[in-house]
């Protein structure tokens, strides 16, 4: 069976290298990477545009929201210029998140040769009748020439522009990273997979299923497994103290609906359980499941300083209500809760013990941890952790600490928490998400 254009065949070495990390339920680290923290679109977009401007072979970009403001148009201009000089440019956007700008994107990108794919379109009412429509592409990825990658929580949209609330003077709080080294490979494979899935209805992971149907399934499977074993030895999976990889140790983790259903959540929980001094979590939407909450509260009880930075300026009222429903429990166990008030908060980052950090698209809520397609980079490096620590201390300093939850009568408090839990379960059931949360 022939793979679609842009997707490697099952026995391609590139596919096998990608499967080495994808075959494990926990993070697979590689050494020798470069990771640079980028604060907001004001830092991310110029860096992306510069890299795209030097592209000679191909550019892959995947995002939930692709806007049509000046910042987004500058990224589009770089993509168009690359396509016109012969670079293969592939862009995939979510059909719901980017619905408002699809017509403008097609008009701007496609005549120049940029291939635009839409993940689960929602332009027609009958699109919503298709299974899996609640599972959205929430990743924010860009890879240039397989050499430099960008991963984070920042959509291709001006930080001062909110699609629901309009324009503001202060940019929302958000982060991304620019990466080089072995960790770029999985990022590229994931962006490629998202594009081919949207464009052709399948991706390189679907090709694995075809091994069993080939004329020589056992021979092909053995070749694939041999390559997997070789690749795994190059970067063994693990958390703190795993292997002797040279700095910077980094891993790329995703959440999807195949073998990586809870990889991001597991990575968080593993780090929380190992924490000894400090946990800082910044999340736009915060409503963790039982196991995550248990690990977080246990860390606070054993003396770890635990700080949460959540939205103080809510973009979605129900999301804020869900987080606030947990304030009583969090405060009672010694967790410090802050609300970011200068602007909207959209960041999804965490820091543990000045050595473990993650930056990505995944919130700590049911949609990110059980439903949407997400992507994070995990970094184990003291230098990077120190940089992130300085930025987070700056963010906490301008935020409002919650010393006591909003006073609500006891029965109303439990009613509110029960209502939030019921809505979450209802949504997860509608989205087809299984398992305990």
ABEGO torsion letter per residue (X at the ends): XBBBBGBBBAABAAAAAAAAAAABABBBBBBGBBBBBBBEAAAAAAAAAAAAAABAABBBBBBABBBABAAAAAAAAAAAAAAAAGBBBBBBBBAAAAAAAAAAAAAAAAAAGBBBBBBGBAABAAAAABBGAABBBABBBBBBGGABBBBEABBBBBAABBAAAEBBABBBBBBBBBBBEAAAAAAAAAAAAAAAAAAAGBBAAAAAAAAAABABAAAAAAAAAAAAAAAAAABBBEBBGBEABBOBBBBBBBBBABAAAAAAAAAAAAAAAABAABBBBBBABBBBBAAAAAAAAAAAAAGBBBBBBBBABBABAAAAAAAAAAAAAAAAAGBBBBBBAABBBABBBBBBGGABBBBBABBBBAAAAAABBBBBBBBBBAAAAAAAAAAAAAAAAABBBBABBBBBBAAAAAAAAAAAAAAAAAAAAAAGBBEBX
